[in-house]
Amino acid sequence: MGRLRIMLNDRKRFVCSAAMAAVFVLLAGGANALAAPTVRCVPNYTINSSCTPTVYPTISAAVSAAASGDIILVAPGTYPESVTVSKPLSLRRASWK
C-alpha cells in the first residue's frame, strides 16, 4: 500500500510539472509558441507552394513582417538593398522552378 501511494505521488508530480511547463511555453510565446512558422517568399508567393499569399517585393519587407521563427525564402536574383535581421528567423534560397 505504501509503495502504491509513492507511485501515485510521483505520477501527480510529473503531471503537475508537465502542465506547468506547458503554461510557461504558452506564456513565453503566446498562442503562436506551438504554431508552425510562417513561410514568407520574396519577390512573390509563386516561388513555393508553402508561401503565404502576401507579396514581399524586397527581403527587408519580408524581414519586417516576419515574426520570430519564421522562414523567408528568397528567389534567385539581385536585391540592391541592405538588410538588418534583429530576430531569430531562417533566411533561405528558394529553388527556381
Long-range contacts (C-beta under 8 A, 24 or more apart in sequence): 32-67, 37-69, 37-70, 37-71, 37-90, 38-66, 38-67, 38-70, 38-71, 39-70, 39-71, 39-72, 39-73, 40-65, 40-66, 40-70, 40-71, 40-72, 40-73, 41-72, 41-73, 41-74, 41-75, 41-94, 42-72, 42-73, 42-74, 42-75, 42-79, 43-75, 43-77, 44-75, 47-73, 47-75, 47-94, 47-96, 47-97, 48-73, 48-94, 48-95, 59-83, 59-91, 60-84, 63-89, 63-91
